[in-house]
Amino acid sequence: MNVGTACDAEWAGSLKRTAIDKRAVGHRVAVRANGLDGDERADRKHHGSPDSAVYSYAREDYDWWERELGRELRDGRFGENLTTSGIDVNGALVGERWRVGSALLEVTKPRTPCVVFRNWMDEPGWVKRFTHAERPGAYLRVVELGELGAGDEVEVVSRPEVGVSVADWFRARNGDRDALRRILDVPGHDAKWDAMAERVFG
C-alpha cells in the first residue's frame, strides 16, 4: 500500500506539480470517500473524481515490466496508492467489490496513461508501450470508509455475473474491435459503448 504527496518535478524545462511519486508507508491509513488519507492529488481536474479515489496496480505486473525494461520497479512507481499481490487486477470486472482492511472498494475503470506518467517513467515511447502491454491497473471508488495497511488481504466480496473487465475496457477504448464486441454483448452496458460502436463499425 502506497501513499504519496504532491511534489514539484522539472521536466523538459517546465515545472510541473504532480503527486505521482507514491512511497510505501508502514502504518495503517484511513480510507476516505476521495481516497487514502495523506494521498494528495496535484491535478484535481483529471484525478479528482470519486471514481478514481484508489488506483491499484499488481506486483505481478511490475515483475513483468521489470523483465521488459531491465530495471527494478518499486511498489508505487506507477503512481498507485494500492499495490496488490495475488489478484488479477486487469481481469477484474467493473462493479466488482473488494474488501481491503475494513474498507469496501468498487472497480470502476482502467488507468489511461498520460503525459505526466510518460515523463515520470522516462522511457522511450512509454505511452505506446504501456498501452500495448494491456496491463493498465484499475481505479476504484470507495463504497464503505475504513482503513487499510500493508499485508491486508484483498478479498473479492462480489462480482457481476456478467460484465466488462478492466482489460477489455482498456482494449476497446484503444480501438480493439473484439473487446468492443464483448462489451456490447454485456446486458445493460453503458450507452457510451454504443456511441463508440457507431463510430467504429459505422
C-alpha positions as CSV (number, residue, x, y, z in Angstrom):
1,M,0.0,0.0,0.0
2,N,1.4,3.3,-1.1
3,V,0.6,6.9,-0.2
4,G,2.1,9.9,-1.9
5,T,2.1,13.7,-1.6
6,A,2.3,16.3,-4.3
7,C,5.8,17.4,-5.3
8,D,7.3,19.6,-7.9
9,A,9.3,18.0,-10.7
10,E,11.1,19.6,-13.6
11,W,10.5,18.0,-17.0
12,A,11.5,19.4,-20.4
13,G,12.4,22.8,-18.9
14,S,8.9,23.4,-17.3
15,L,8.0,23.0,-13.7
16,K,5.0,20.6,-13.2
17,R,3.2,19.8,-10.0
18,T,2.5,16.1,-9.6
19,A,1.5,13.6,-6.9
20,I,2.6,10.5,-8.9
21,D,5.5,9.8,-6.6
22,K,4.0,7.3,-4.2
23,R,6.0,5.7,-1.4
24,A,5.2,2.8,0.8
25,V,4.0,3.5,4.4
26,G,4.3,1.2,7.3
27,H,1.2,2.3,9.3
28,R,-2.5,1.9,8.7
29,V,-4.2,4.5,6.6
30,A,-7.8,5.8,6.7
31,V,-9.8,5.3,3.5
32,R,-11.9,8.3,2.8
33,A,-14.5,9.0,0.1
34,N,-11.9,10.6,-2.1
35,G,-9.0,8.3,-1.4
36,L,-6.4,7.4,1.1
37,D,-5.6,9.8,4.0
38,G,-2.4,11.7,3.2
39,D,-2.5,10.9,-0.6
40,E,-2.6,14.2,-2.4
41,R,-3.7,14.9,-5.9
42,A,-1.9,17.7,-7.8
43,D,-4.2,17.7,-10.8
44,R,-7.7,17.6,-9.4
45,K,-9.3,18.3,-12.8
46,H,-8.2,15.0,-14.2
47,H,-7.7,12.9,-11.0
48,G,-10.2,14.3,-8.5
49,S,-13.2,12.1,-9.2
50,P,-14.5,9.8,-6.5
51,D,-14.5,7.0,-9.2
52,S,-10.7,7.2,-9.2
53,A,-10.2,7.5,-5.4
54,V,-7.9,4.5,-5.3
55,Y,-5.6,3.3,-8.1
56,S,-4.5,-0.4,-7.8
57,Y,-1.6,-2.0,-9.6
58,A,-0.4,-5.6,-9.3
59,R,3.0,-6.6,-8.1
60,E,2.9,-9.4,-10.7
61,D,2.6,-6.8,-13.5
62,Y,5.5,-4.9,-12.0
63,D,7.5,-8.1,-12.2
64,W,6.6,-8.4,-15.9
65,W,7.7,-4.8,-16.5
66,E,11.0,-5.4,-14.7
67,R,11.8,-8.1,-17.2
68,E,10.7,-5.9,-20.1
69,L,12.5,-2.7,-19.0
70,G,15.6,-4.4,-17.4
71,R,15.3,-2.4,-14.2
72,E,13.8,-2.7,-10.8
73,L,10.4,-1.1,-10.2
74,R,9.4,-0.4,-6.6
75,D,5.8,-0.6,-5.4
76,G,4.2,2.8,-6.1
77,R,6.4,3.6,-9.1
78,F,3.4,3.8,-11.4
79,G,1.6,6.2,-9.1
80,E,-0.8,3.7,-7.5
81,N,-1.8,4.0,-3.9
82,L,-2.7,0.3,-3.5
83,T,-0.2,-2.3,-4.7
84,T,-1.7,-5.7,-4.8
85,S,-0.4,-9.3,-4.9
86,G,-2.3,-12.5,-5.8
87,I,-5.3,-10.8,-7.5
88,D,-5.9,-10.3,-11.3
89,V,-6.4,-6.6,-11.3
90,N,-6.8,-6.4,-15.1
91,G,-9.2,-9.3,-15.2
92,A,-11.4,-7.6,-12.5
93,L,-14.9,-6.7,-13.7
94,V,-16.2,-3.2,-13.5
95,G,-18.6,-3.2,-10.5
96,E,-16.6,-5.9,-8.7
97,R,-16.1,-5.1,-5.0
98,W,-13.1,-5.7,-2.9
99,R,-12.7,-5.7,0.9
100,V,-9.3,-4.4,1.9
101,G,-8.8,-4.0,5.6
102,S,-12.1,-2.6,6.8
103,A,-12.8,-0.5,3.6
104,L,-15.0,-1.6,0.7
105,L,-13.9,-0.6,-2.8
106,E,-15.5,-1.0,-6.2
107,V,-13.7,-1.3,-9.5
108,T,-14.7,1.5,-11.9
109,K,-12.3,1.6,-14.9
110,P,-8.7,1.1,-16.1
111,R,-6.0,3.7,-15.8
112,T,-5.2,5.7,-19.0
113,P,-1.6,6.7,-19.4
114,C,-1.0,10.5,-19.5
115,V,1.9,12.8,-20.3
116,V,2.8,13.1,-16.6
117,F,3.1,9.3,-16.4
118,R,5.2,9.3,-19.6
119,N,7.6,12.0,-18.3
120,W,7.8,10.3,-14.9
121,M,8.8,7.0,-16.3
122,D,11.4,8.5,-18.7
123,E,11.2,5.5,-21.1
124,P,11.2,5.9,-24.9
125,G,7.7,5.6,-26.3
126,W,6.3,4.9,-22.8
127,V,2.6,5.7,-23.5
128,K,2.6,3.4,-26.6
129,R,4.4,0.6,-24.7
130,F,2.2,0.8,-21.7
131,T,-0.9,0.7,-23.9
132,H,0.4,-2.2,-26.0
133,A,1.2,-4.2,-22.8
134,E,-2.5,-4.1,-21.8
135,R,-1.7,-4.1,-18.1
136,P,-3.3,-0.8,-17.0
137,G,-4.3,-1.5,-13.4
138,A,-7.7,-0.4,-12.0
139,Y,-9.3,2.6,-10.5
140,L,-11.7,2.0,-7.6
141,R,-14.3,4.1,-5.7
142,V,-14.8,3.9,-2.0
143,V,-18.1,2.2,-1.1
144,E,-17.5,2.0,2.7
145,L,-15.0,4.0,4.6
146,G,-12.4,2.2,6.7
147,E,-8.7,1.8,7.0
148,L,-6.1,-0.5,5.4
149,G,-2.5,-1.2,5.6
150,A,0.4,-3.3,4.2
151,G,-0.3,-7.0,4.4
152,D,-4.1,-6.7,4.2
153,E,-5.8,-9.3,2.1
154,V,-7.7,-8.2,-0.9
155,E,-11.0,-10.2,-0.7
156,V,-13.4,-10.1,-3.7
157,V,-16.7,-10.0,-1.9
158,S,-18.9,-9.6,-5.0
159,R,-18.6,-9.8,-8.7
160,P,-21.1,-9.2,-11.5
161,E,-22.3,-12.4,-13.2
162,V,-21.5,-10.9,-16.5
163,G,-19.6,-7.7,-17.0
164,V,-16.8,-5.7,-18.6
165,S,-13.3,-6.5,-17.5
166,V,-10.7,-3.7,-16.8
167,A,-8.6,-5.2,-19.7
168,D,-11.5,-5.2,-22.2
169,W,-12.4,-1.6,-21.3
170,F,-8.8,-0.6,-21.9
171,R,-8.6,-2.5,-25.1
172,A,-11.9,-1.2,-26.5
173,R,-11.0,2.3,-25.7
174,N,-7.8,1.9,-27.7
175,G,-9.6,0.5,-30.8
176,D,-9.8,-3.2,-30.2
177,R,-12.9,-4.3,-32.1
178,D,-13.2,-7.7,-30.5
179,A,-13.1,-6.2,-27.0
180,L,-15.7,-3.7,-28.0
181,R,-18.0,-6.5,-29.3
182,R,-17.6,-8.3,-26.0
183,I,-18.6,-5.2,-24.1
184,L,-21.7,-4.7,-26.4
185,D,-22.7,-8.3,-25.5
186,V,-23.0,-7.4,-21.8
187,P,-26.6,-6.6,-20.9
188,G,-27.0,-3.1,-19.5
189,H,-23.7,-1.9,-20.8
190,D,-23.0,1.9,-20.7
191,A,-24.6,3.8,-23.7
192,K,-21.2,5.4,-24.4
193,W,-20.1,2.0,-25.9
194,D,-23.0,2.1,-28.3
195,A,-21.9,5.5,-29.4
196,M,-18.3,4.2,-29.9
197,A,-19.6,1.2,-31.8
198,E,-21.4,3.6,-34.2
199,R,-18.1,5.4,-34.9
200,V,-16.0,2.2,-35.1
201,F,-18.4,-0.1,-37.1
202,G,-20.3,2.6,-38.9
